[in-house]
Amino acid sequence: MKIVAQAALVGAIVAYIISWRISLKRNWFWLNSVFIFILIYILKLYDLLGWSQLQKVFLLPGSIFRLNTRTYYVTNGAVMLAIGCFLLFSGKVKKFIDGKKAEEKRTANLKTTKSKTS
């Protein structure tokens, strides 16, 4: 089971790096990624993450295979990776994070477009 715990840590670090790079690319505040990584690490350390309740739902796809087999872990990992990628690249999440900044850009673009057509 040590390899599973190490894989979870490696997954969290990879997710942090991806999140940090996307934050820099989109000009979001990079400290948010650091704060969330530290928060998740502390919650996991003290077993306050709620994983014991959520694992019944998220590990359901792999349960059609025998427990602790390669197919079990690959199936569950693929499902969780798909959910993470969907949330990471979702347009609604991007709009939520951009918030007022995106709305201000849109308003400014509309004003310049109206002034050019007038």
Rosetta blueprint (number, residue, H / E / L):
1 M L
2 K H
3 I H
4 V H
5 A H
6 Q H
7 A H
8 A H
9 L H
10 V H
11 G H
12 A H
13 I H
14 V H
15 A H
16 Y H
17 I H
18 I H
19 S H
20 W H
21 R H
22 I H
23 S H
24 L H
25 K H
26 R L
27 N L
28 W L
29 F L
30 W L
31 L H
32 N H
33 S H
34 V H
35 F H
36 I H
37 F H
38 I H
39 L H
40 I H
41 Y H
42 I H
43 L H
44 K H
45 L H
46 Y L
47 D L
48 L L
49 L L
50 G L
51 W H
52 S H
53 Q H
54 L H
55 Q H
56 K H
57 V H
58 F H
59 L L
60 L L
61 P H
62 G H
63 S H
64 I H
65 F L
66 R L
67 L L
68 N L
69 T L
70 R H
71 T H
72 Y H
73 Y H
74 V H
75 T H
76 N H
77 G H
78 A H
79 V H
80 M H
81 L H
82 A H
83 I H
84 G H
85 C H
86 F H
87 L H
88 L H
89 F L
90 S L
91 G H
92 K H
93 V H
94 K H
95 K H
96 F H
97 I H
98 D H
99 G L
100 K H
101 K H
102 A H
103 E H
104 E H
105 K H
106 R H
107 T H
108 A H
109 N H
110 L H
111 K H
112 T H
113 T H
114 K H
115 S H
116 K H
117 T H
118 S L
